[in-house]
Amino acid sequence: MSASESLADAVAAVGREMQAHRGEGQVADYIPALARVDANRFGLAAITCDGEAVETGDAWVPFSIQSISKVFTLTLALERLGEGLWARVGREPSGSRFNSIVQLEAEQGVPRNPFINAGAIVVTDAVLAGRTPEVAIADIRDTLRRLSETDAIDVDKEVAASEAETGYRNFALANFMKGFGNIHGPVDDVLTTYFNQCSLRITCRQLARAGLFLANGGKDPISGEQVVSAEHARRINAIMLTCGHYDASGDFAFKVGLPGKSGVGGGILLIAPGRAAVAVWSPGLNAVGNSQVGTLALERLAARMGWSVF
């Protein structure tokens, strides 16, 4: 392995190495619509700040974005509320399961960070901001369409319905925070928006393109759009590094050394600041809900490219 290896060669090599690992991990069976996804799928796409794009495997197959959507709703909320958002949600790793209610009791309904479910529900409430769920969902979807330069991204209605039917813990979290005054909108509207944002279907190549602004100080290096301020981009990356993989965030930082955000659909968005955005998808999850093969692929790619924030 050499840091001088080209990105195309590195991605191709990682794709070959992952062939032996396809199917590892367990798909997210607690959401019925996700339980039927083929665990043998694997895709990886990378795009650099110079516009070089490379991919391997199933990089063109749409998958359920799930919690990776939280990066983009956080982006929207920060631009609208600015620093005021941090009065409603913290910036610390939780050390608990992503859907835990335990800490909320002790901390008066203020979630530890924007990426655990409770924190993401608060962020979605901030994005909703008195609008109808239909308007807010379209806003989130259209933001992803704009950033990825494709109109193909849309909500998977079956997954959204499946989440709503089984989302008892999310209803509990939202109602609990409503009791503390930290959810401002109607709980049903907030959760409708939340379940739909998590049910967006996206491909690796679209996701890498959509996240590229975070590798370039908040400015999309291809379109020239200043998506967020450089300060907010730094903060989003920091939270991705410390909280993006739930209670395995420290292990991911140790092995990969870059900001990332996972989703139980098997996707991971990775940011190499100043260099590139990478998206990987492999549906089988490890014990803490992160893509098992995807994590290994990103560890191998970061090592080959010599990428790290440390």
C-alpha positions as CSV (number, residue, x, y, z in Angstrom):
1,M,0.0,0.0,0.0
2,S,1.2,3.5,-0.9
3,A,-0.1,7.0,-0.3
4,S,1.0,7.7,-3.9
5,E,-1.5,5.1,-5.3
6,S,-4.1,6.7,-7.6
7,L,-7.6,7.0,-6.3
8,A,-8.9,4.9,-9.2
9,D,-6.4,2.1,-8.5
10,A,-7.1,2.2,-4.7
11,V,-10.9,2.0,-5.2
12,A,-10.5,-0.9,-7.7
13,A,-8.2,-2.7,-5.3
14,V,-10.6,-2.2,-2.3
15,G,-13.5,-3.5,-4.5
16,R,-11.5,-6.6,-5.3
17,E,-10.6,-7.1,-1.6
18,M,-14.3,-6.8,-0.6
19,Q,-15.4,-9.6,-2.9
20,A,-14.5,-12.2,-0.2
21,H,-16.5,-10.3,2.4
22,R,-19.8,-9.7,0.6
23,G,-22.7,-10.8,2.7
24,E,-21.1,-10.3,6.1
25,G,-23.1,-8.8,8.9
26,Q,-26.9,-8.8,9.5
27,V,-29.4,-6.6,7.6
28,A,-31.6,-4.4,9.6
29,D,-34.5,-6.8,10.2
30,Y,-36.4,-4.6,12.7
31,I,-37.6,-2.5,9.7
32,P,-39.5,-5.0,7.6
33,A,-38.9,-3.2,4.3
34,L,-35.1,-3.3,4.9
35,A,-35.0,-7.0,6.0
36,R,-35.5,-8.1,2.4
37,V,-32.5,-6.2,1.0
38,D,-29.8,-8.5,-0.6
39,A,-27.0,-8.7,1.9
40,N,-24.4,-9.5,-0.9
41,R,-24.6,-6.0,-2.4
42,F,-21.5,-3.8,-2.2
43,G,-20.9,-0.5,-3.8
44,L,-18.3,2.3,-3.4
45,A,-18.0,5.7,-5.0
46,A,-15.5,8.5,-4.5
47,I,-15.4,12.0,-5.9
48,T,-12.5,14.5,-5.3
49,C,-12.6,18.2,-4.9
50,D,-11.0,18.3,-8.4
51,G,-14.0,16.5,-9.8
52,E,-12.4,13.1,-10.4
53,A,-15.1,10.4,-9.8
54,V,-14.4,6.7,-9.5
55,E,-16.6,3.8,-8.4
56,T,-16.8,0.0,-8.0
57,G,-19.4,-2.6,-7.5
58,D,-23.1,-1.6,-7.0
59,A,-22.4,2.1,-6.8
60,W,-25.4,2.8,-9.0
61,V,-28.0,0.8,-7.0
62,P,-30.3,3.0,-4.8
63,F,-30.5,2.1,-1.1
64,S,-32.2,3.6,1.9
65,I,-30.3,6.6,3.2
66,Q,-31.6,6.2,6.8
67,S,-29.4,8.1,9.3
68,I,-27.1,9.5,6.8
69,S,-29.9,12.0,6.1
70,K,-29.1,13.5,9.5
71,V,-26.0,15.1,8.0
72,F,-28.2,17.1,5.5
73,T,-30.9,18.0,8.0
74,L,-28.2,19.2,10.4
75,T,-26.8,21.3,7.5
76,L,-30.3,22.9,6.9
77,A,-31.0,23.5,10.6
78,L,-27.6,25.1,11.2
79,E,-28.1,27.5,8.3
80,R,-31.5,28.5,9.6
81,L,-30.9,28.6,13.4
82,G,-27.2,29.1,13.6
83,E,-25.7,28.7,17.1
84,G,-29.2,28.7,18.6
85,L,-29.5,25.0,17.6
86,W,-27.0,24.0,20.3
87,A,-29.4,25.2,23.0
88,R,-31.6,22.3,22.0
89,V,-29.1,19.5,21.2
90,G,-25.7,18.7,22.5
91,R,-22.4,17.9,20.8
92,E,-21.1,15.0,22.8
93,P,-20.9,11.3,22.0
94,S,-23.7,9.4,23.8
95,G,-22.1,6.1,24.7
96,S,-25.6,4.6,24.5
97,R,-27.6,2.9,21.8
98,F,-28.8,5.3,19.0
99,N,-32.4,4.9,20.2
100,S,-31.8,5.1,23.9
101,I,-34.2,7.1,26.2
102,V,-32.1,6.8,29.3
103,Q,-30.0,9.9,29.1
104,L,-32.9,12.2,28.1
105,E,-34.4,11.8,31.6
106,A,-31.2,12.9,33.3
107,E,-30.5,15.7,30.9
108,Q,-34.0,17.3,30.8
109,G,-34.9,16.3,27.3
110,V,-31.8,17.7,25.6
111,P,-30.2,14.9,23.4
112,R,-26.5,14.4,23.5
113,N,-25.9,15.0,19.8
114,P,-27.7,15.5,16.5
115,F,-27.0,12.0,15.2
116,I,-28.6,9.8,17.8
117,N,-32.3,9.4,17.1
118,A,-33.5,11.8,19.8
119,G,-31.1,14.5,18.5
120,A,-32.0,14.0,14.9
121,I,-35.7,14.3,15.8
122,V,-35.0,17.7,17.4
123,V,-33.1,18.8,14.3
124,T,-36.0,17.6,12.1
125,D,-38.3,19.7,14.3
126,A,-36.1,22.7,13.6
127,V,-36.2,22.1,9.9
128,L,-40.0,21.6,10.0
129,A,-40.4,25.0,11.7
130,G,-44.1,25.4,11.4
131,R,-44.4,24.1,7.9
132,T,-46.4,21.0,6.8
133,P,-44.5,17.7,6.7
134,E,-45.1,17.6,2.9
135,V,-43.3,21.0,2.4
136,A,-40.4,20.0,4.8
137,I,-39.9,16.6,3.2
138,A,-39.8,18.2,-0.3
139,D,-37.2,20.7,1.0
140,I,-34.9,17.9,2.4
141,R,-35.4,15.8,-0.8
142,D,-34.8,18.8,-3.1
143,T,-31.6,19.8,-1.1
144,L,-30.2,16.3,-1.8
145,R,-31.3,16.5,-5.4
146,R,-29.5,19.9,-5.9
147,L,-26.3,18.8,-4.1
148,S,-26.1,15.5,-6.0
149,E,-27.1,17.1,-9.3
150,T,-29.9,14.5,-10.0
151,D,-33.7,14.5,-9.7
152,A,-33.7,10.7,-9.2
153,I,-33.7,10.9,-5.4
154,D,-37.1,10.3,-3.8
155,V,-38.8,8.8,-0.8
156,D,-39.4,5.1,-0.7
157,K,-43.0,5.1,0.5
158,E,-42.9,1.4,1.5
159,V,-39.9,2.0,3.8
160,A,-41.5,5.2,5.3
161,A,-44.7,3.3,6.0
162,S,-42.6,0.4,7.5
163,E,-40.8,2.8,9.8
164,A,-44.0,4.6,10.9
165,E,-45.6,1.2,11.8
166,T,-42.6,0.0,13.9
167,G,-41.2,3.3,15.2
168,Y,-42.5,3.0,18.7
169,R,-39.2,4.1,20.3
170,N,-39.0,7.2,18.1
171,F,-42.6,8.1,19.1
172,A,-41.5,7.6,22.8
173,L,-38.4,9.8,22.3
174,A,-40.4,12.6,20.6
175,N,-43.2,12.6,23.1
176,F,-40.7,12.6,26.0
177,M,-38.9,15.6,24.6
178,K,-42.2,17.3,23.9
179,G,-42.9,17.0,27.6
180,F,-39.6,18.9,28.2
181,G,-40.6,21.6,25.7
182,N,-37.8,20.6,23.3
183,I,-40.1,19.6,20.4
184,H,-42.0,22.6,19.2
185,G,-44.1,21.2,16.4
186,P,-46.8,18.5,16.6
187,V,-45.2,15.1,17.3
188,D,-47.0,13.4,14.4
189,D,-45.8,16.0,11.9
190,V,-42.2,15.9,13.2
191,L,-42.1,12.1,13.0
192,T,-43.8,12.0,9.6
193,T,-41.0,14.2,8.3
194,Y,-38.3,12.2,10.1
195,F,-39.5,8.8,8.8
196,N,-39.7,10.2,5.3
197,Q,-36.2,11.8,5.4
198,C,-34.8,8.5,6.5
199,S,-36.6,6.7,3.7
200,L,-35.0,8.6,0.8
201,R,-33.4,6.3,-1.8
202,I,-29.9,7.3,-3.0
203,T,-26.9,5.6,-4.7
204,C,-23.3,5.7,-3.7
205,R,-22.4,8.0,-6.6
206,Q,-25.2,10.4,-5.7
207,L,-24.4,10.4,-2.0
208,A,-20.7,11.1,-2.5
209,R,-21.5,14.0,-4.8
210,A,-24.1,15.4,-2.3
211,G,-21.6,15.4,0.5
212,L,-18.7,16.9,-1.4
213,F,-19.3,20.4,0.0
214,L,-18.2,19.1,3.4
215,A,-14.7,18.2,2.0
216,N,-14.3,21.8,0.7
217,G,-15.1,24.2,3.5
218,G,-18.8,24.2,2.9
219,K,-18.5,25.2,-0.7
220,D,-19.4,22.8,-3.5
221,P,-16.1,22.7,-5.5
222,I,-17.9,21.7,-8.7
223,S,-20.9,24.0,-8.8
224,G,-19.4,26.8,-6.8
225,E,-22.3,27.0,-4.4
226,Q,-21.5,28.0,-0.8
227,V,-23.8,25.4,0.8
228,V,-22.9,26.3,4.4
229,S,-20.3,28.5,6.0
230,A,-16.8,27.2,6.5
231,E,-17.3,27.3,10.2
232,H,-20.5,25.2,10.0
233,A,-18.8,22.7,7.7
234,R,-16.0,22.2,10.2
235,R,-18.5,21.6,13.0
236,I,-20.6,19.1,11.0
237,N,-17.4,17.2,10.2
238,A,-16.3,17.3,13.9
239,I,-19.7,15.8,15.0
240,M,-19.4,13.2,12.2
241,L,-16.0,12.2,13.5
242,T,-17.1,12.0,17.2
243,C,-20.7,10.9,16.9
244,G,-21.3,9.6,13.3
245,H,-21.1,5.9,14.2
246,Y,-23.1,5.9,17.5
247,D,-21.2,4.0,20.2
248,A,-18.6,2.7,17.7
249,S,-17.6,6.3,16.7
250,G,-14.3,6.0,18.6
251,D,-13.5,2.7,16.9
252,F,-14.2,4.2,13.5
253,A,-12.0,7.2,14.2
254,F,-9.3,4.9,15.4
255,K,-9.5,2.7,12.3
256,V,-10.4,5.1,9.5
257,G,-9.4,8.5,10.9
258,L,-11.9,10.6,9.0
259,P,-15.4,12.0,9.6
260,G,-18.2,9.6,8.6
261,K,-21.9,9.0,9.1
262,S,-23.5,5.6,8.9
263,G,-27.1,4.5,8.4
264,V,-28.8,1.2,9.1
265,G,-29.6,0.8,5.4
266,G,-25.9,-0.1,5.1
267,G,-24.6,3.1,3.8
268,I,-21.7,5.3,5.0
269,L,-20.8,8.8,3.9
270,L,-17.1,9.6,4.5
271,I,-15.4,13.0,4.2
272,A,-11.7,13.4,3.6
273,P,-11.3,17.2,4.2
274,G,-9.6,19.0,1.4
275,R,-9.6,15.9,-0.7
276,A,-12.8,13.9,-1.4
277,A,-16.1,12.6,-0.4
278,V,-16.7,8.8,-0.4
279,A,-19.9,6.8,-0.1
280,V,-20.0,3.0,0.5
281,W,-23.0,0.6,0.7
282,S,-23.1,-2.9,2.1
283,P,-26.4,-3.8,3.8
284,G,-25.0,-6.2,6.5
285,L,-24.6,-4.5,9.8
286,N,-22.3,-5.2,12.7
287,A,-23.4,-5.4,16.3
288,V,-23.7,-1.7,16.8
289,G,-25.7,-1.0,13.6
290,N,-22.9,0.1,11.1
291,S,-22.1,-1.5,7.8
292,Q,-19.6,-4.3,8.5
293,V,-18.1,-4.6,5.0
294,G,-18.5,-0.8,4.4
295,T,-16.5,0.0,7.4
296,L,-13.7,-2.4,6.4
297,A,-13.7,-1.0,2.9
298,L,-13.3,2.6,4.1
299,E,-10.5,1.5,6.5
300,R,-8.6,-0.1,3.5
301,L,-9.3,2.9,1.2
302,A,-8.1,5.5,3.8
303,A,-4.9,3.5,4.4
304,R,-4.2,3.1,0.7
305,M,-4.7,6.8,0.1
306,G,-2.9,8.0,3.2
307,W,-6.0,10.0,4.2
308,S,-6.5,11.0,7.9
309,V,-7.3,14.0,9.9
310,F,-4.7,12.9,12.5
